[in-house]
Amino acid sequence: MDNYCELKEISNKLRKNIINMIHESKSGHPGGSLSACEILTTLYFKEMKIDPKNPKWEDRDRFVLSKGHAAPVLYATLAEKGYFPKEELMKLRKIDSMLQGHPDMKGTPGVDMSTGSLGQGLSAANGIALAGKIDNKGYRVYALLGDGEVQEGMIWEAAMFSAHYKLDNLTVFLDHNGLQIDGNNEEVMNIEPIDKKFEAFGWNVIKIDGHDFKQIIKAIEKSKNLKEKPTIIIAKTVKGKGVSFMENEAGWHGNAPNDEQTNQALNELGGEI
């Protein structure tokens, strides 16, 4: 899919479903889900080699949502792509639902790795990417990290591994919205200069606007053409993107909107689906 308008329309649907499902469950993480909509839209509707009717297809590209608390954006994407009925979205975080608070690879079609404990997703992506190389498979591995998450020491051990094994089939996005649950990244634990740190660990680094489809697509293409280095795409994003009262507000990291706020959010996103 090369039409940017179509990609934008899909990302807007994801945002509406994120708001609706978190409102219905009265629990969830809207801020970091809304900031990643364009990235997941591009991956699942433009880039990734996947088959929703055969989610365990051996040669498919893989995706690891390392910041697992942003599960609503992954669930909305998988439902929009056809992995399961959209009606399931309204069962988010309900008992016996396939859509728990964090991704479960054994319970949800299309989820390639169970995540939730921050800092572990890059290690899992490394293992999948290395296995692909050992088995001479042509699939690529994509992962999404949160910028608060890279404060975890495990990330840097994994970053060394990626470069050491020259995992050029691995492309990682950093959702760099600048906020985490306790406030600004800089105040909690400054991660800058994050580009220089990954470069020092042997990575190819690309910096983009994470809401610009053209830049996202171009960055992915560059990563696919590079040999013998993993790539991190540092995507500058807005936490709560698309909903005025949620944008750049750390308080919306893990809160559900009430009825009035939900109506306002949906109106700002163009109304009900």
N, C-alpha and C positions, 0 to 999 in steps of 0.2 A: 504494500500500500504506500503510494508516494504522495497522495493528496493530503496536504497539511490540514485542510479544512476537515477532512474526515477524521484525521487523528485527533484534532481539537474537539470534535464532536464526541468522540469516544471518551476522551479524558474528562469531559464535562459530565458524561453519564456516570463515570466512575465516581466522581465527586458527589453527585446526588445520591448514589447508592451507599457511599461511605457515611454520609450524613444520616440517611434513612436507617441503615442497619445499626449504627451506634445509638441513635435515638430510641430505636425499638428495644435494644438490649439494655439501655440505660447504663452502658459501660463500654469502654473502648478508647482508642487513641486516634482522635481525628487529626491533630496537628501534623504529625509526621506521616500520616497516610495521605493527606491532601498535598503535601509538598512533593510527593513522589509520583503523582499521577502521569505526568508527561513521560517520565522515564519508563514506567511499566507499560504504558500505552505503546511506546516506540518498540520496546523489546517484544511484546507479545503480538502486536499487530503489524509490525514492519520487519523485524529482524530475525526472531528466533525460528529455528526449524523445529516445529512441533506438530502434534496431531491430537487435538482434544478428544477424538474418538478412540485414540490409542495412547493414553497418558503415560504408559510404561514403555513406549517404543524405545528400543535399545539405542538407536542412533539419534535420538532427539537432542537438541540443545537443552542445557540445564540452567535453572535459576535458583539461587539461594538468597532468601530474604533474611540477612543476618540480623537486622533490627526487627526481630520477630513481633514486637508489640505493634508494628504497623501492619498487622495481618489484614485489616479491612481493605487496604488498597490491593493486596494480592487476591483476596477473595472476590472483590468486585471485578478485577481483571479476569480471573479464571471463569467467573460466571458469564461475563460479557463475551468471552472467547468460546463458550459453549462446553466447558468441562462439566458443569452441573447446572440444574435449573436456577434461575435468578431468585425463585421463591425461597431457596435455602438461605439467602442472605439475611432474611428477617429472623433467622434462628441463631444468629451470632451469639456465642457465649451461653446458649441455652443447654440444659442437661441433655445428653445424648445427641446433640447436634454434631454434624461433621465439621462445623466451623467454630473451633474453640478460640480462646483468647490469643493463642499463638499457633503458628502453622504446625500441622501434624501430618507427616508424609504417609502414615498408615491409615489416616481417616479421611483425607480430602484428595479427590482426584486432581492431579496437576501439581501438587506440592512435591517438590523434589527432595526437600530436606526439612526435617523438624528443627525449629529454631525458637529462640526465646531468651536463653541465657546470653547476654550481650558479650561480644568478643569472640564467639565460637564459629560464626558463619564463615569467616575467611578460611579457617582451617579445614572446614568441611568442603568448601569450594576447591581448595588446593588438592585435597584427596581425590575429588571427582575429576579434576583436570589432569592430574598425574596419571590416574587410572586410564583416562582416555588416550594419553600418549603411549603408555605401556601396551595397551591393547590395539594401538594403531587405528583408533577411531577418529572420525572427522568432526565430532561434535565440539561445540564451544560451551564454556561455562561462564555464566554471568552471575554477579552477586551485587547486593545493595547493602552498604554499610551506613550507619548513622554517624553524624559527626561527634556526638557525645560518646558514641560507642568506641571510637578510636582512642579514647583515653585508657582503654583496657590494655594491659600489657600483652595479653595473648595475641592481640592484633599484630604486634610488631615481631613476635616470634614467627607468626604465620607469614608476615610480609617478607622476612628473610628467606623462608622456605620457598615462596613463590618465585623469587628472583634466582635462588640457588638452582632450582630445577628448571629454570628458563620456561616457565609456563605461559607461552605466548598464545595458548588457547583459552586464557583466562582474562576476562574484562570485568573490572570492579567499578561500580559507581559509588561515590561518596555523596550522600544527600546532605549537602552543606547548608543547612538552614540557620545555623548559628545559635540554636536554642536547645536546651534539654530540660528535663523535668524541674530542675532546681533553678533555672535561669539561663543567663548567657554562658556560652562555652568559655569565653575568656575569663569570666568571674569564677566559674566552678573549677576548671582546669584547662588552661590555655593550650590549644592544639597547634597553634601557628608557629612557624610557617609550615603548614601541612604539606604543601607541594614539595618543598625542599626536603622534608623528612622522607617522603616516599622515594624521591629521586636518590637520596643517600642510601636507601635500602635496595637500589637497583631496579626501580620501576620506571616505565614510561609514564609520564604524567601529562594529562590534558585537562585544561580548565575551561569550563563552559557555563552558559546560562542554562540551568536545569529545567527551565520551562519553555525553551526554544527548540522546537522539533528539528529544525534544520541543523542546529548546532549538535544536538544529540546524535542524529543520524551520521553526521560528518565525523564525529568523534569515534563512533563505533566502527566506521569504515577504516579509520586510521589504525585502530587497535587490531582489526582483523588482518591488516596488511603488514604489521610489524612482526619481525621474527626474533625469537630467543629472549623476549622480555614480557613480563605481565604488564598490563595497562591499568592504571586507575584514572577514571574520569571524575574530576572534582567538579560537581555540579552545584553551582550556587542556586539555592532555592529559597522560597518563602514558606515558613511554617504556617499551616492553615490556609495555604494559597486558595483564593477564590471566594472566601467568606470573610467579609470585612472585619467582623468583630473577633475572628480567630487569627487573622494574619499577624505574625510576629508577636504572638502572645504565648509565653511559656505556660500560662495557666490552662491552655487548651491542649497540653501534651496528652493528658489522659482523662478528660472529662467529657461526659455526654451532654449534648444540648437538650434543653427542655422543649416543650411544645412550641412556645413562642419563638425561641431561637432557631428551632428547626425550620419553621415556616419562613423566617427571615432568610436563613441560609439558602433554602431551596428557591426562594424568589430571586435572590441575587445570582443564583446559578441558572436561572431561566425557567423556574417552575418545576412542578412534578414531572417525573419521567412518564 
